[in-house]
């Protein structure tokens, strides 16, 4: 997706990069190992209407049956092209000269039938409908993703323009929730990114202050307060007073020079309102949202907001809010344990997806440039170990609490992890 954004920097689009295979509650296994079928007593009834779970990933016909041959060929070509380092390293120049030589319209059309078409389901609900229907025919539910995030502030944009953009993104997220319900029915998933709803520098400041606190659970319940009174920013003033009290008690020096300005408080209040609107739309349409993880200089704040949303909205049998845990980070297990304990303490459903992570190169580069220890695990094996340990921790918590009180999505492309 990073490459697609460089090639086609148009308006954000509804993206079908993620799918989830839905199986019945009773899952039937058939090993591809012939020896396992020799014992008649161990044979299990296989329901032909559901795909077989192939733990060796050898049943390619089942895996790709919903794909047309031309789509498989396109996927292979895209994979081969993006494996060329020179192509990836010079993508900006290629995109620039492609537009200059071919024109924006022809260049965009070429992308739509190649890389863009491979990764993105469509730009409108009408465009994504055929792809969704085809997936649903094979019992695969799509996770709609209005793909927009931010890492830097535009110096050319005024505060009012930025607010309008964030309000526009909120509207689009809600439209995505509506579209998911209309096309896929209830109990489906939509992904969002918090950086689409607030200025990055304010979120960074929020993140720095939260990281400096030893006991974030003592802060006021934000979304309980938001739903009591949405007319002013007294809530964030109360929040700031609570933060200042905690930092003073901790005698923390990290955030001694980091304080919220009045505009920052207004922006945080607006963020809470936007997130609350999105969560309310999820309740209305019986859709859940996954709050994506982002860079570490945002992630503590994002994770805090996700747990606060869970604390208010994950009270029924179906979780509305899912958080995300990046297992390429060294501190993920500690964060996961803390949040599991918090969910048990306040009796709400813990819901999360486990991922490896998407910002490794940037995180390592920043660590080298600024001379601090990289937050990223030192090796692929260490990340895999972290992933499996985190999954074990969640499974142990499921055994400890009621199964419906803990929900987990294994969001991994790694075969060993999926097994």
C-alpha positions in Angstrom: 0.0 0.0 0.0 2.9 2.4 0.6 3.9 2.1 -3.0 0.3 2.6 -4.2 0.1 5.8 -2.3 3.2 7.1 -4.0 1.9 6.1 -7.4 -1.6 7.3 -7.1 -1.8 10.1 -4.5 -5.5 10.8 -5.1 -8.3 10.8 -2.5 -8.2 7.9 -0.1 -10.2 4.9 -1.2 -12.1 2.0 0.3 -9.7 -0.8 0.4 -10.2 -4.6 0.4 -6.7 -5.6 1.4 -7.9 -7.6 4.4 -10.2 -10.6 4.5 -11.3 -12.9 7.2 -12.3 -16.5 6.6 -15.5 -17.4 8.5 -15.9 -21.0 9.7 -18.7 -22.6 11.6 -18.5 -23.0 15.4 -17.6 -26.7 14.9 -14.5 -26.7 12.7 -13.7 -29.9 10.8 -10.1 -30.7 10.0 -8.6 -32.9 7.3 -4.9 -33.3 7.3 -3.1 -33.5 3.9 -1.0 -36.3 5.4 -2.4 -39.6 4.1 -1.1 -41.6 7.0 -3.4 -39.7 9.4 -6.4 -41.2 7.5 -5.5 -44.9 8.0 -7.1 -45.1 11.5 -10.9 -45.3 10.9 -11.6 -44.3 14.5 -9.8 -41.0 14.0 -11.7 -40.0 10.8 -14.0 -37.1 11.2 -17.0 -36.1 9.3 -16.1 -33.5 6.7 -18.8 -31.0 5.7 -18.4 -30.4 2.0 -20.0 -26.9 2.2 -17.0 -25.6 4.1 -13.3 -25.4 2.9 -11.0 -27.9 4.5 -8.5 -26.5 6.9 -5.2 -27.4 5.3 -2.5 -27.1 8.0 0.2 -27.7 5.4 -1.0 -25.1 3.0 -1.0 -27.5 0.1 -4.6 -27.1 -1.2 -4.0 -24.3 -3.6 -7.2 -25.0 -5.5 -9.3 -24.2 -2.4 -7.2 -21.2 -1.4 -7.4 -19.5 -4.8 -10.7 -20.9 -6.2 -12.5 -17.5 -5.9 -9.8 -15.8 -8.0 -9.9 -15.6 -11.8 -6.9 -16.7 -13.7 -6.2 -13.2 -15.0 -6.2 -12.0 -11.3 -3.7 -14.6 -10.3 -1.4 -13.7 -13.2 -1.7 -10.0 -12.3 -0.8 -10.8 -8.7 2.2 -12.7 -9.8 3.4 -9.9 -12.0 2.9 -7.3 -9.3 4.8 -9.5 -6.9 7.7 -9.8 -9.3 7.8 -6.1 -10.1 7.8 -5.0 -6.5 10.6 -7.5 -5.8 12.9 -5.3 -8.0 14.7 -3.0 -5.5 15.5 -0.4 -8.2 11.9 -0.1 -9.0 10.8 0.3 -5.4 13.6 2.7 -4.5 12.8 5.0 -7.5 9.0 4.8 -7.4 8.6 8.5 -6.9 10.5 9.3 -10.1 8.7 6.5 -12.0 5.4 7.9 -10.9 6.4 11.5 -11.8 7.6 10.6 -15.3 4.7 8.2 -15.8 2.2 11.0 -15.3 4.3 13.5 -17.4 4.6 11.1 -20.4 1.2 9.3 -20.2 -1.0 11.9 -18.5 -2.8 11.6 -15.2 -5.8 9.8 -16.7 -4.0 7.1 -18.7 -1.5 6.6 -15.9 -4.3 6.1 -13.3 -6.1 3.7 -15.7 -3.0 1.6 -16.0 -2.6 1.5 -12.3 -6.2 0.4 -11.8 -5.7 -2.7 -13.9 -2.3 -3.5 -12.4 -1.0 -2.7 -8.9 -3.9 -0.5 -7.7 -6.4 -3.1 -8.9 -4.6 -5.9 -7.1 -4.5 -4.2 -3.7 -7.6 -2.0 -3.7 -11.2 -3.2 -4.1 -12.6 0.1 -5.4 -13.0 3.8 -4.7 -16.8 3.7 -4.2 -19.4 1.3 -2.7 -20.6 0.6 -6.2 -17.1 -0.4 -7.4 -16.4 -2.7 -4.5 -19.7 -4.5 -4.6 -18.8 -7.2 -7.2 -15.6 -8.1 -5.3 -17.4 -8.3 -2.0 -20.2 -10.5 -3.5 -17.6 -12.8 -4.9 -15.9 -13.2 -1.6 -19.1 -13.8 0.3 -19.9 -16.6 -2.1 -16.9 -18.4 -0.7 -17.8 -17.6 2.9 -15.0 -14.9 3.1 -16.0 -11.6 4.8 -14.1 -8.5 3.7 -12.8 -6.0 6.2 -13.4 -2.6 4.7 -10.6 0.0 5.2 -10.9 3.6 4.3 -7.2 3.9 3.8 -6.1 7.3 5.2 -3.5 8.2 7.8 -1.2 11.1 8.6 2.3 11.4 9.9 3.2 15.1 9.3 1.3 18.4 9.4 0.9 20.4 6.2 2.4 23.8 6.7 0.0 25.2 4.0 -3.2 24.1 5.8 -4.9 26.3 8.4 -6.4 24.9 11.6 -9.9 25.2 10.2 -8.9 23.4 7.0 -7.4 20.6 9.1 -10.6 20.3 11.2 -12.7 20.1 8.1 -10.5 17.3 6.8 -10.7 15.4 10.0 -14.5 15.8 10.1 -14.6 14.6 6.4 -12.6 11.5 7.4 -15.0 10.9 10.2 -17.9 11.0 7.8 -16.1 8.6 5.4 -15.4 6.1 8.2 -19.1 6.2 9.2 -20.1 5.7 5.5 -17.7 2.7 5.4 -19.5 1.3 8.4 -22.9 1.7 6.7 -21.5 0.2 3.5 -20.1 -2.8 5.4 -23.6 -3.4 6.9 -25.4 -2.9 3.6 -23.2 -5.3 1.6 -22.1 -7.8 4.2 -24.7 -7.7 6.9 -24.2 -7.2 10.7 -21.2 -8.5 12.7 -18.6 -7.5 10.3 -15.4 -5.5 10.7 -14.1 -2.1 9.5 -10.6 -0.7 10.1 -9.7 2.9 11.1 -6.6 4.9 11.9 -6.6 7.5 14.7 -4.1 9.8 12.8 -6.9 10.5 10.3 -8.8 12.3 13.0 -6.2 14.6 14.8 -3.1 16.6 14.0 0.0 14.4 14.4 1.9 16.9 16.6 -1.0 17.0 19.1 -1.2 13.2 19.1 2.6 13.0 19.6 2.3 15.3 22.6 -0.6 13.2 24.0 1.6 10.1 23.5 4.6 11.6 25.3 2.5 12.6 28.3 0.8 9.2 28.6 4.1 7.3 28.3 5.4 9.4 31.3 2.6 8.2 33.6 3.0 5.1 35.7 -0.8 4.6 36.4 -3.0 5.5 33.4 -5.9 3.6 34.9 -6.4 6.4 37.4 -7.4 8.8 34.7 -11.1 9.6 34.3 -13.3 7.4 32.0 -13.2 9.6 28.9 -16.1 8.2 26.9 -18.4 7.9 29.9 -17.9 11.7 30.3 -18.2 12.4 26.6 -21.6 10.7 26.5 -22.7 12.7 29.5 -21.7 16.1 28.1 -20.6 16.8 24.5 -21.1 20.6 24.5 -17.7 21.9 25.7 -14.1 20.9 26.5 -14.5 20.6 30.3 -13.8 16.9 29.9 -10.3 17.4 28.6 -9.7 20.1 31.2 -10.6 17.5 33.8 -8.4 15.0 32.0 -5.5 17.5 32.0 -5.9 18.2 35.7 -5.8 14.4 36.4 -2.7 14.0 34.2 -0.9 16.9 36.0 -1.8 15.3 39.4 -0.3 12.0 38.3 2.8 13.5 36.9 3.4 15.5 40.0 2.9 12.5 42.2 5.4 10.5 40.1 7.8 13.4 40.1 8.3 12.7 36.4 10.8 14.8 34.5 10.2 13.5 31.0 7.1 15.6 30.4 8.0 18.6 32.5 8.2 20.8 29.4 5.2 19.1 27.6 1.9 20.7 28.4 -1.4 21.0 26.5 -2.1 24.4 25.0 -5.8 25.5 24.8 -5.9 24.6 21.1 -4.5 21.1 21.9 -7.2 20.5 24.4 -9.8 21.6 21.9 -8.3 19.2 19.3 -8.3 16.3 21.8 -11.9 17.0 22.7 -12.8 17.0 19.0 -10.9 13.7 18.5 -13.0 12.1 21.4 -16.2 13.4 19.8 -15.2 11.9 16.4 -14.2 8.6 17.8 -17.5 8.5 19.8 -19.5 9.2 16.6 -17.8 6.3 14.9 -18.4 4.0 17.8 -22.1 5.0 17.9 -22.4 4.3 14.2 -20.9 0.8 14.9 -23.6 0.2 17.6 -26.3 1.3 15.2 -25.3 -0.9 12.4 -23.9 -3.8 14.5 -20.4 -3.5 13.0 -17.1 -3.7 14.9 -14.1 -1.4 14.2 -10.4 -2.4 14.5 -8.3 0.6 15.6 -5.0 0.1 13.7 -1.7 0.4 15.3 0.7 3.0 14.0 4.2 4.4 14.8 5.5 4.2 18.4 5.4 7.9 18.9 1.6 7.7 18.4 0.9 4.2 19.7 0.7 4.6 23.5 -2.0 7.3 22.9 -3.8 5.2 20.3 -3.8 2.1 22.5 -5.0 4.2 25.4 -7.9 5.6 23.3 -8.7 2.0 22.1 -8.9 0.7 25.7 -11.0 3.7 26.8 -13.4 3.0 23.9 -13.5 -0.7 24.9 -14.2 0.2 28.5 -17.4 2.0 27.5 -18.6 0.2 24.4 -17.5 -3.5 24.9 -20.1 -4.2 27.6 -22.4 -6.4 25.5 -21.9 -9.9 24.1 -20.4 -8.5 20.8 -17.3 -6.4 21.1 -17.6 -3.1 19.2 -13.9 -2.0 19.5 -10.8 -4.0 18.7 -7.3 -2.8 19.5 -4.1 -3.8 17.7 -0.8 -5.2 19.1 2.4 -5.0 17.1 4.5 -8.0 18.0 7.7 -6.7 16.4 7.9 -4.3 19.4 9.9 -5.4 22.4 7.3 -4.1 24.9 4.2 -5.7 23.3 3.8 -8.5 25.9 3.9 -6.1 28.8 1.3 -3.8 27.1 -0.9 -6.8 26.3 -0.8 -8.1 29.9 -1.6 -4.6 31.3 -4.7 -4.3 29.0 -5.9 -7.8 29.7 -5.8 -7.0 33.4 -7.6 -3.7 32.8 -10.4 -5.5 30.9 -10.8 -8.0 33.7 -10.8 -5.2 36.4 -13.5 -3.2 34.7 -15.4 -6.2 33.3 -15.5 -5.4 29.6 -14.7 -7.5 26.6 -11.1 -7.5 25.6 -10.9 -7.6 21.8 -7.7 -7.3 19.7 -5.9 -8.4 16.6 -2.3 -9.5 16.7 0.0 -8.2 13.9 3.7 -8.2 13.4 4.0 -4.6 12.4 4.4 -2.3 9.4 6.8 0.5 10.3 10.0 -1.4 11.0 12.3 0.5 8.7 11.1 3.9 9.9 11.4 2.9 13.6 14.9 1.6 13.2 16.0 4.6 11.2 14.7 7.1 13.8 16.4 5.1 16.6 19.7 5.4 14.7 19.3 9.1 13.9 18.4 10.1 17.5 20.6 7.7 19.3 18.1 5.7 21.4 17.5 1.9 21.6 15.3 0.6 18.8 11.9 -0.5 20.0 11.9 -3.2 17.3 12.8 -6.8 18.1 16.3 -7.7 16.9 15.3 -10.5 14.6 12.5 -12.2 12.7 12.7 -15.1 15.2 12.4 -12.8 18.1 9.2 -11.2 16.6 7.8 -14.7 15.9 8.5 -15.7 19.6 6.8 -12.5 20.8 3.8 -13.2 18.6 3.4 -16.7 19.8 3.9 -15.7 23.5 1.3 -13.0 23.2 -1.1 -15.4 21.6 -0.5 -17.9 24.4 -1.1 -15.1 26.9 -4.5 -14.3 25.4 -5.5 -18.0 25.2 -4.6 -18.4 28.9 -6.8 -15.4 29.6 -9.6 -16.9 27.7 -9.4 -20.0 29.9 -9.3 -17.7 33.0 -12.3 -15.6 32.0 -15.4 -16.6 30.1 -14.5 -17.3 26.4 -16.9 -14.6 25.2 -15.1 -12.0 27.3 -11.8 -12.3 25.3 -11.7 -12.1 21.5 -8.6 -12.4 19.4 -7.8 -12.2 15.7 -4.6 -13.8 14.4 -3.8 -11.3 11.7 -0.7 -12.9 10.2 0.5 -14.1 6.8 3.1 -16.3 8.4 2.3 -20.0 7.9 3.9 -21.2 11.2 1.9 -18.7 13.2 -1.3 -19.6 11.5 -0.7 -23.3 12.2 
